């Protein structure tokens, strides 16, 4: 998870997922790319479909629902959670 970073692992923190729902109908994006982040969770592109993250824990923080996580952590469509370079559309 790279909040506020673009293409650098400097300052990256680990994100543990405790609960997720497989979404086979979700298409688009590259694996690890956030497709949507709202009160229902964080939808992340996967190899075939996507994962709706429902409960997670950011390194050094408590375990919480995705809704609570989003209240204090800016996550937007297009953000890469894979720890690799951002999607080409995010390049400066």
PyMOL commands that set and color helices and strands:
alter all, ss='L'
color gray80, all
select helices_A, chain A and resi 66-72+88-90
alter helices_A, ss='H'
color red, helices_A
select strands_A, chain A and resi 15-23+34-38+41-45+50-58+64-65
alter strands_A, ss='S'
color yellow, strands_A
deselect
rebuild
show_as cartoon
